[in-house]
Amino acid sequence: MRAKLARWLFFVVAAAVFALCATSWGQESQGMGMESHIGKLTGHARAGAPLYRRFCIGCHGSLGDGEGENAMWIDPKPRNFTLGIFKCRSTPSGTLPTDEDLFETIARGVLNSNMPQWRPLTDQDRADLIAYVKHFSPRFVSEKPGPPIQVPPEPEVTAERIKAGQATFKRIECWKCHGVEGRGNGPSADTLTDDQNRPIKPFNFHDTDRFKCGASDQDLYKIFMTGLDGTPMPSFMDNLKPDDAWDLVFYLRTLQPMHTKAKDIAQQLGLKPINPYAPAK
Amino acid sequence: MAGARRGLPCLLLLAFVFLGSLRPAVAIPAFARKYGLPCSACHEAWPKLNVFGQTFKDNGYQLMNDRDSPIWQNPSYWPVTMRITPHWHRESVNKVGVDTEAGFNSAEVKTMSHGFDLSGLDILSGGTLYNNISFLLVPSFENTGDAFSFESAWVRFDNLLKTPWLNFKVGKFELDNIISEKRGMTLSSQGGGYQLYHFIPLAELVNGSPVINTFVQLGDNQLGLEVMGHSKNDRTRYSVAVISSNDGGVNLPNGNSYSTYITASQAFDTGKLGVQRVGGYFFAGEAPTFYLQQNGANLAGTGTGNKSFHREGAFALFYLKKLDFSVYYQHGWDSPYFGTGTGANQTLPDGARAATWNGAFVETHYTLNPQLIFIQRSEFVRMSQQPLPGIPSSFGNIDAYTFATRWYPIMFSRAGLALHGEYSLVRQQGAAPVSLTSLTGSSVFLGFDFDF
């Protein structure tokens, strides 16, 4: 009787272990052939798996759904990779980011969030991590990244351009979310939600000299043109000509806590915040 | 059937290990709570830092994402971690001086003691006071519970002039040892620490204590100030510390002397292998050789007759994926006054000369995953010159070997628990108290290292 019981127990445990292995292996192996390509580097999802487990799982979760064990304490919430939607891209709104976009995001981190700069990791590690992040979303199997938008050469900043940028800020109604002074306190600010219906705050330009998706004028230009997918920040590619976008860049730079030529010019101009309700001249 | 009987425990064990290894590797309380990052983000296996953790530390415990100021934390957040290690250990020493009819300390016997025990308690409180102002406070209790000290207490001003190349720290802090003893992976009493971080030539010791020099402890936290800088990705880093030559003791026990510790290193990205780092250090200073006397004892703070010492060397961290090596080399030099226990107001004995030595260790880690690590360290110290000609050339040489493993069944973001097993053996030539032959000690350590 005892021998029979032991035999049964043996098989039950063996079956349980096998089932666990098979389930785990099934989950892991799906999409594990995913690669990323950054310059001469090739990242492999299989190599990225232990790195993801080490660095990312606490926030983004084992399934990449942004439901890691720390997610409940984090605001803004970690990205849900299964959706294949990313804020920081060089590609048009609604399209997948390039591998380089994700590579840069991991290096740079995401401002005003818990996502740190992962610059200390090796380039290879970051490339492997990107391949693993991509494996969570079927979009990376069925779609290709959009074509990166072209950023034209930056023109010389002038008083006229800054004034034109301020006019654009008013015309395309940036102020509704970002506020008339760019402090993130516009009339719509409290009503904004992200694509998963979670409250989200507009960017306050007075807080920092960086942005969520970079720190340079070119990065800011790209943000207007590509939008931040998954957030209420739309793409203005169809509404802004390149010159208008550069004007807006110069104006917004005058709001940030940094010394720039644009800011000097704005001070000389005595630029005052817009009055959105004033009749257009 | 017998096979099945034998197989069942093995299978259960395998299943246990398998299930355990599936658990996400997360933890380290104070910072993990603040940032929501797994502890494995900063530690190869805690407490050993990985390249990201070193950068976090060098940034002043900041992630640099504009969320570092404590104003972002829930008011109930309290940046405190406690760490203690209940354990069983066995200590064996082959030659201990004991009293006999012939007199005090007149014979040597082998001793062995074992039993359940407790480590001291570290209370680690650290983080930021504001953006770019960081701190660490570590009140520490001995395991007897009646001795309290400040292991660390410093404030640091980070990214001065908006550059990571300039950070300024003042207080009591660990010297900028990339191979950190404070984050050491070995705990046993014989071979748990780095011999070279505490080495004093045996000829300079009387009954295990220095005759006059109490300054040179690279592994001890020191009181002073430090200027430190690094590149944005931390690949290049330097630091310069000016410290009082009091070995971290408060109330100026020695007097008016200072030491300087300078180190710099460069890391290289080697793709799949990892990040390799090489660097060097130079530690030099002065310390008093005699004191004013009061009732026959040294009068604290009146040390004078300063004489010099220095230690210099190189270190490297080599990574081959999961296998890594911490390599350390040291050359040491102590003034003849220290070596012979002579005050600078006296004449040196005939033939007195500087004590010099060379030493090195290689510490190997195999990090199977963030929850299981194997450690081995071999360390050697060789005297190259004794302070007096008549002393045997090998007097004070050390051979030390340590083997350890740590398994972390629990690594949540709120707490961590490591099962720690270790064996170490240390042999020093000439250290036997009576026969002046080689003294060998060994430790076995089995413990539960936890923090929360």
Contacts between the chains, C-beta under 8 A, distances in Angstrom:
chain1	res1	chain2	res2	distance
A	3	B	1	5.1
A	6	B	1	7.3
A	6	B	4	6.0
A	6	B	5	6.2
A	6	B	8	6.5
A	7	B	1	7.3
A	7	B	4	5.8
A	9	B	8	6.7
A	10	B	4	5.1
A	10	B	7	6.6
A	10	B	8	5.3
A	10	B	11	6.9
A	13	B	8	7.3
A	13	B	11	5.7
A	13	B	12	6.5
A	13	B	15	6.4
A	14	B	11	6.3
A	16	B	15	7.3
A	17	B	11	7.0
A	17	B	14	7.1
A	17	B	15	4.8
A	17	B	18	6.7
A	20	B	15	8.0
A	20	B	18	7.2
A	20	B	19	7.3
A	20	B	22	7.9
A	21	B	18	7.5
A	24	B	22	6.8
A	47	B	272	7.4
A	50	B	369	6.8
A	53	B	24	6.6
A	53	B	25	6.3
A	53	B	40	7.7
A	53	B	369	7.7
A	53	B	370	7.6
A	54	B	25	6.3
A	54	B	38	7.1
A	54	B	40	4.5
A	54	B	41	6.7
A	54	B	370	5.5
A	55	B	37	7.8
A	55	B	38	7.1
A	55	B	40	7.3
A	55	B	41	4.9
A	55	B	52	7.2
A	57	B	24	4.8
A	57	B	25	7.6
A	57	B	26	7.1
A	57	B	38	6.3
A	58	B	24	7.0
A	58	B	26	4.7
A	58	B	32	7.7
A	58	B	36	6.3
A	58	B	37	5.8
A	58	B	38	3.8
A	58	B	41	7.4
A	58	B	413	6.1
A	59	B	36	5.7
A	59	B	37	7.3
A	62	B	24	6.3
A	68	B	24	7.9
A	68	B	36	8.0
A	69	B	24	7.1
A	69	B	26	6.5
A	69	B	412	7.2
A	69	B	413	6.4
A	70	B	26	7.7
A	70	B	32	7.8
A	70	B	36	3.5
A	70	B	37	7.5
A	70	B	38	8.0
A	70	B	413	5.5
A	71	B	36	7.7
A	73	B	36	5.6
A	74	B	36	4.9
A	109	B	63	7.1
A	109	B	64	7.2
A	109	B	65	5.0
A	110	B	65	6.9
A	111	B	65	6.0
A	111	B	66	5.5
A	112	B	65	7.0
A	112	B	66	5.4
A	112	B	67	6.5
A	113	B	65	6.4
A	113	B	67	7.1
A	114	B	35	5.8
A	114	B	36	5.1
A	114	B	37	7.4
A	114	B	63	7.7
A	114	B	65	7.1
A	114	B	67	6.5
A	115	B	65	6.6
A	116	B	35	7.4
A	116	B	37	7.3
A	116	B	56	7.8
A	116	B	63	3.7
A	116	B	64	7.1
A	116	B	65	5.5
A	117	B	63	7.0
A	117	B	64	5.8
A	117	B	65	7.0
A	118	B	52	6.9
A	119	B	55	7.5
A	119	B	232	6.4
A	119	B	233	4.3
A	120	B	51	4.6
A	120	B	52	4.8
A	120	B	54	7.4
A	120	B	55	4.2
A	120	B	233	5.5
A	120	B	234	5.4
A	120	B	275	7.5
A	121	B	51	7.0
A	121	B	52	6.6
A	122	B	269	4.6
A	122	B	270	7.4
A	122	B	271	6.2
A	122	B	272	8.0
A	122	B	274	6.6
A	122	B	275	5.9
A	123	B	269	6.2
A	123	B	271	7.4
A	124	B	269	7.8
A	124	B	271	4.3
A	124	B	272	5.4
A	207	B	66	7.2
A	208	B	66	5.6
A	210	B	66	7.6
